Amino acid sequence: MVSEDLKTCLLCGGRLKDGVSAVPFVFEGTVVVVKDVPAESCRSCHEPFVSGKVTDQLTTLLTRLKALQTEVSIVSYSDREAA
């Protein structure tokens, strides 16, 4: 979650900048890296923060990818409709 008023990192207090990030997910027996995720990233600790809408779309994408039962997947967020 992002502090909307202050645009500061909730972990370290650094300033956030708009951009995209690669976000890794680790499940039992599966690693998924989603590239090009729209996020605000901390300039200090580089932690990405995503909106609720993006989180919902990531959840849908990850559910589909888990069903494939692959060990490692690297996908682009922009290709999320293809999953």
C-alpha positions as CSV (number, residue, x, y, z in Angstrom):
1,M,0.0,0.0,0.0
2,V,1.3,3.5,-0.8
3,S,0.8,6.6,1.3
4,E,-1.1,8.7,-1.3
5,D,-0.6,12.1,0.3
6,L,3.1,11.8,1.1
7,K,4.3,9.5,-1.8
8,T,6.8,8.0,0.6
9,C,8.0,4.4,1.1
10,L,6.2,2.7,4.0
11,L,9.3,0.6,4.6
12,C,12.1,3.2,4.7
13,G,10.5,6.6,4.3
14,G,12.2,7.2,0.9
15,R,10.6,9.1,-1.9
16,L,8.6,7.1,-4.5
17,K,8.8,7.5,-8.3
18,D,6.4,6.2,-11.0
19,G,7.6,3.6,-13.3
20,V,7.6,-0.2,-13.9
21,S,9.2,-3.0,-11.9
22,A,10.0,-6.7,-12.2
23,V,8.1,-8.5,-9.3
24,P,9.1,-12.0,-8.3
25,F,6.7,-14.5,-6.7
26,V,7.7,-17.8,-5.1
27,F,5.2,-20.6,-4.6
28,E,5.8,-24.2,-3.5
29,G,7.7,-25.6,-6.4
30,T,7.2,-22.5,-8.7
31,V,8.9,-19.2,-9.3
32,V,7.2,-16.5,-11.3
33,V,8.8,-13.2,-12.4
34,V,6.4,-10.6,-13.8
35,K,8.2,-7.9,-15.8
36,D,7.0,-4.4,-16.6
37,V,4.5,-4.1,-13.7
38,P,3.3,-0.6,-13.3
39,A,4.5,0.5,-9.9
40,E,5.8,3.3,-7.7
41,S,9.3,2.3,-6.6
42,C,11.3,3.7,-3.7
43,R,14.3,5.7,-4.7
44,S,16.2,4.5,-1.6
45,C,15.3,0.8,-1.0
46,H,13.8,0.1,-4.5
47,E,10.8,-1.7,-3.1
48,P,7.9,-1.6,-5.6
49,F,4.4,-0.7,-4.6
50,V,1.4,-1.5,-6.9
51,S,-2.2,-0.2,-6.9
52,G,-5.1,-2.4,-5.9
53,K,-6.2,-2.7,-9.6
54,V,-2.7,-3.9,-10.6
55,T,-2.7,-6.3,-7.6
56,D,-6.1,-7.8,-8.8
57,Q,-4.7,-8.3,-12.3
58,L,-1.5,-9.9,-10.9
59,T,-3.7,-12.3,-8.8
60,T,-5.6,-13.4,-11.9
61,L,-2.3,-13.8,-13.9
62,L,-0.7,-15.8,-11.1
63,T,-3.7,-18.1,-10.7
64,R,-3.5,-18.9,-14.5
65,L,0.3,-19.5,-14.4
66,K,0.1,-21.7,-11.3
67,A,-2.4,-24.0,-13.2
68,L,0.3,-24.6,-15.9
69,Q,2.5,-26.2,-13.2
70,T,5.8,-24.9,-14.5
71,E,8.8,-24.6,-12.3
72,V,9.9,-21.1,-13.6
73,S,7.9,-18.6,-15.6
74,I,9.0,-15.1,-16.7
75,V,6.2,-13.1,-18.2
76,S,5.5,-9.5,-19.1
77,Y,2.6,-7.7,-17.3
78,S,1.7,-6.2,-20.7
79,D,1.1,-9.8,-22.0
80,R,-1.2,-10.7,-19.1
81,E,-4.2,-11.3,-21.4
82,A,-2.3,-14.1,-23.1
83,A,-1.8,-16.1,-19.9
